[in-house]
């Protein structure tokens, strides 16, 4: 296991400052925001090369409420555009040396179903299937993320994502779980981790209040112990946020708190991993 962090949580902070801070704080790698990767590819290449900072992968961009970027949209024309947009993200991920892209099959922010019966699920399955060939060609894994019911629809639990990945049944498709979302949705977080261990490619962390590790009540000693037990070898990716309203906007009044969370989390996780 190694320590990584999502870049999107820093909002509009200059990318140079963010990447330098991540390197200085002791993180081994970064999960880069897809929209940033697409618009500043060459600039980011230069910065990470100078810093010798690894890009593990990218956080897929669905940009809700833009319906043309939603893989489970009710309109076929929108889904077609969304698929092509995600193919671009997969390609830029490979160009930057990343090995995975995180995908929420229903856009984050769209917490409602729009179809009848299993239509939303079927639309999502069909869209992600269309990404598999590009993912294989680019040597990029598709990492399916379940998100709590207040932020997304279709996949809310570890079991939902596990079933989705198994239905796709493709070697380029794995999944992640996130302690923040699990704290809301799972009866037993540790059992949920174990139940998906053979499909687990990425692991996201933040405390129950979406702050850094150790700022809430999640038992991270038990979480890390279980990850060691199942021989998880992927990244531990911090995805916390500065305190404030609107869970879909990273920019908050006090971004200084975010930097504190990130520095503290490195120290806590390094200690846990060394035990």
Beta strands, then each sheet from edge to edge (+ up, - down):
strand 1: 2-5
strand 2: 29-33
strand 3: 54-59
strand 4: 100-103
strand 5: 141-145
strand 6: 173-178
strand 7: 200-205
strand 8: 235-238
sheet 1: 1+ 8+ 7+ 6+ 5+ 4+ 3+ 2+
end
